[in-house]
Amino acid sequence: MNGKWFENDPVKNQSIDSFDSICTKTIKMGIRYTKLLFIASLSILFVDAQQSIFNPGSYTVYSEDNEKVVVGDTLFKGKQAIKLDGYARSIALLNDLKTKNFRVEMDIAGKIMPGLGFHAKDGLNYQFIYFRPQMGNTREAIQYIPIYNGALSWVFYNYPVYETTADVQSLEWFHAAFEVRGKNLKVFVNDEPEPKMDLSILDNPINGEKLLLRSLFGPSYFANITYQPLLETKIKVSPPSEKGFLTNWEISRQFNRDTIVGHFDNILDLANTQNHWKTINTSPDSYVNFSPYFEYPQGVLVAKTTMEAEHESVKNLHFDFVGRVKIILNGNAVFDYKKIKFERVFDGTFSIGLPLKKGKNELVVIAEGDAAFFGKGFKYLNRQQHTNWGFIARIEP
């Protein structure tokens, strides 16, 4: 070949070593190009991961009458925002995005109760984390609750686990970030490195994969909302402490509420006559919350359980409840609360002695929720219903 092969080549008259050098440079250029493509791909993925959500046309707003309404962006204290007022504009449900493990960030300015719903099936069933700006810097500033069939069961899930403090003020902007990985929820406020809330999410048998914004009892503004998918990490969840909580029950169907004398006793007779019982186990949630078991929570029911005693004895029953309850042991009334109780529920608010006989003992609770406190019920998405319904009960060993 004598070098003639290179006569029309840019490297004419260069040695074979020079040719090898050019090949090496070409390979290195290819590697650098591949690296640049890889970096560019990572950048694209990162941008996708930090995507903006709740953009115009991507969500549907519902009023408290459960009607779809048209909502445009609002300028509030220098930021373009979605405005929900808790009445004519109650819920903004994101249409298409499906979520499981994620980080959502946003700016919030609310008056009473602005929050984020996640793992939502619809506007009636989701996990809810919300703020009370008027209670900023108190232990009631943030609260988490599971929403079952529209029931806003805030009286059950309280401090120190489900409520905590945060520096938020009424109708002033603050930044919030929510991280969900498996059963773990973390809430960060104002870019602080440590979460204000870090807890295990309670199981919701009626769950989904949607996100929503919600405001109650007053105006709220939501701006700069972003979403990032996360990988699920296995976080060790401590097993629930038994502590003697009564979580295994049989429950009747729900019956209509009434204020006539003897109505609770009639309910017990009806439940026994119909003999239609459903077994429930509320562990690890020590609260016996009836809302998950009824599509439209609004009535009165009977819950019963059996306790074994090796000999005659008196055991203390520690309990609390919402609404009205009547407690019956072996056919005898041991507690009868005739008024409507509507306040936070805690273990041990009430205590009574239960005279147990040797062998099996039947404990019966007739329970009505808080609907009567609101007249015909708490109005949510155009229906009057219970928003809290149930009790907590613990017996000493």
PEDAQUI-V759064 format. One record per run of one state. SS is the DSSP state (H for helix, E for strand, - for the rest). FROM is the first residue (numbers start at 1). LEN is the number of residues. If there is no record, write none. Layout:
{{SS FROM LEN} {SS FROM LEN}}
This chain:
{{- 1 3} {H 4 3} {- 7 9} {H 16 34} {- 50 1} {E 51 2} {- 53 6} {E 59 4} {- 63 5} {E 68 2} {- 70 4} {E 74 3} {- 77 2} {E 79 6} {- 85 6} {E 91 4} {- 95 7} {E 102 9} {- 111 2} {E 113 10} {- 123 2} {E 125 7} {- 132 1} {H 133 3} {- 136 6} {E 142 7} {- 149 2} {E 151 1} {- 152 11} {E 163 2} {- 165 9} {E 174 8} {- 182 2} {E 184 6} {- 190 7} {E 197 4} {- 201 9} {E 210 7} {- 217 3} {E 220 10} {- 230 15} {E 245 1} {- 246 2} {E 248 4} {- 252 3} {E 255 1} {- 256 7} {H 263 12} {- 275 3} {E 278 4} {- 282 6} {E 288 2} {- 290 1} {H 291 3} {- 294 6} {E 300 10} {- 310 3} {E 313 9} {- 322 1} {E 323 7} {- 330 2} {E 332 10} {- 342 8} {E 350 7} {- 357 2} {E 359 10} {- 369 2} {H 371 4} {- 375 3} {E 378 2} {- 380 4} {E 384 2} {- 386 4} {E 390 6} {- 396 2}}
